[in-house]
Structure formats: structure tokens, C-alpha cells
Amino acid sequence: MSFQVEGKVAVVTGGSSGIGLAAVEILVAEGAKVAWCGRDEERLNASKHYILEKYPHANIFTKACNVLKKEEVQQFAKDVKLNLGNVDMLINNAGQGRVSNFENTQDEDWMKEIELKYFSVLHPVRAFLDDLKQSANASITNVNSLLALQPEPHMIATSSARAALLNLTHSLAHEFTQYGVRVNSILLGMVESAQWKRRYETRSDLNQSWEEWTGNIAKNRGIPMQRLGRPEEPARALVFLASPLASYTTGAAIDVSGGFNKHL
């Protein structure tokens, strides 16, 4: 089944690795024109090479950009329009988690989490909104975490900032209906990443395979599917919400956690 994104212009922030790159690849494979950015130029170039090697005729654009720097995002938006045209879909994927409890989270740590979770979305939304208003199938999709609804004490700052992002996404969904722009999000559980790969390399039992090692982590954490998610799995949910297939969906949050959620 096609995602119906052929010829449409998509932007993915944090698109040079992991879930972001998986979303880029799905969009490219479906015939979309895709722009993505990342802070690390070397990693960004590697992701571009990977896509062009698999899809040599892909219509793409990449640029190093820190989404927390307003001027860089604004320039990125101008360059995307110049190279690919008006944007139809914006996927906000930049962000990471902070492990800390209340006692060892300093004031500046709280502020950094708020800045990262809010402005990694606000800057791109502001930069691309005028273009999105001109699209007949406009969408904004935010990568969020299950922490927004199911906070963890050892990730207190990230959990509260994630909840704020969920609230913001819902508010934008209602406000942007007047422009014909849908706004949704996905809520991630535990997904395979470079960080997990690095931990695997330092495992105590060298005889354990990747599947056994990650499976044990999932079982110990109580994930019903007893494995970590693969980057392409949340990426498919992202592309679905961004695509015309979700044309009557706004203000929604799709859980992609392998059943790790404890709420109704």
C-alpha cells in the first residue's frame, strides 16, 4: 500500500541517523522529495551517501543545521524551498533524553531540557509554516516519548519536558486547523539506537547475540513484545501520520512502544 507521498516535499530534522534516517529512506523509496538536517556534518554526509547509493535518482537536499539556533533553521528552510520547492510535510525528530532524578538535576539542566524539547519543534514550525499553509496536504509530525504519559523517576526532567511537548502538539493541532495543517506525534518506547549498540559492545557476556542481549533488556523492563523496537517501525508510523493516508487525523499520538504503556 502506497503512502501517497510521491512528488511531495518532506523535511526531516535529525535525519542523519536512527529513526530520522529510517523515515527519510521510506519517504525517498515512496517517491517523495526529501530534505533533512543534522548537527554533525560528517554523519550527515554519510547519510546522504547511503541514500544516494540505494536510490541514485532520489531528489534530496541536506544541510548541517542546529535546530536550536533560529537563524540556522530559517536559512535551512530557505534553502529547502530553493532546492525542492514548497514543503508539504515536516517531521520533527531532533532530541534526546537526560538520565537524572530530582536531587541531581540542576536548574540549568531543567532549562536545557525545556529548550531542547520545545525549540527543536518551535523553530522548524515557525520556519516552514508559511510553506505548509500553501500545501493541500500539509502536516507536522513530532517524535515524542512514552515518558510524556508515563514518567520515569530517573528521567524526571525529560519526562516533564516530553509532557509539555505533547501538550504543545495538541494545542498546535487545534490552532492550525484554520490553515489546513495537521499536527500529530508518536510516543516512543525503547528503540534500538547507536547508544544501545555501544552498550552491547561492552556487554559482560561476549557469547550473547544482539537479539539475546536486547531481548533480556526488554524482558527485564517489562516490555510485552520482549524486544526493542527497530528504527523503521516508528518511522513507518511517522510517515503514515505525515502522509495523506492520515488526512482526517490531527491532535493524535500513536504509541510505538511494544506494549510498554501502562495507561488506557
C-alpha positions, 0 to 999 in steps of 0.5 A: 500500500502506497503512502501517497507521498510521491512528488511531495516535499518532506523535511526531516530534522535529525535525519542523519541517523536512527529513526530520522534516517529510517523515515527519510529512506521510506519517504525517498523509496515512496517517491517523495522529495526529501530534505533533512538536517543534522548537527554533525556534518560528517554523519550527515554526509554519510547519510546522504551517501547511503541514500544516494547509493540505494536510490541514485535518482532520489531528489534530496537536499541536506544541510548541517543545521542546529535546530536550536539556533533560529537563524540556522533553521530559517536559512535551512528552510530557505534553502529547502524551498530553493532546492525542492520547492514548497514543503508539504510535510515536516517531521520533527525528530531532533532530541534526546533524553537526560538520565537524572532524578530530582536531587541531581538535576540542576536548574540549568539542566531543567532549562536545557531540557525545556529548550531542547524539547520545545525549540527543536519543534518551535523553530522548524514550525515557525520556519516552514509554516508559511510553506505548509499553509500553501500545501493541500496536504500539509502536516507536522509530525513530532517524535515524542516519548512514552515518558510524556504519559508515563514518567520515569523517576530517573528521567524526571526532567525529560519526562516533564519536558516530553509532557509539555511537548505533547501538550504543545502538539495538541494545542498546535493541532487545534490552532492550525486547523484554520490553515489546513495543517495537521499536527500529530506525534508518536510516543516512543518506547525503547528503540534500538539506537547507536547508544544501545549498540555501544552498550552491547559492545561492552556487554559482560557476556561476549557469547550473547547475540544482539537479539539475546542481549536486547531481548533480556533488556526488554524482558527485564523492563517489562516490555510485552513484545520482549524486544526493542523496537527497530528504527523503521517501525516508528518511522513507518508510523511517522510517515503514515501520520505525515502522509495523506493516508492520515488526512482526517487525523490531527491532535493524535499520538500513536504509541510505538512502544511494544506494549510498554504503556501502562495507561488506557 
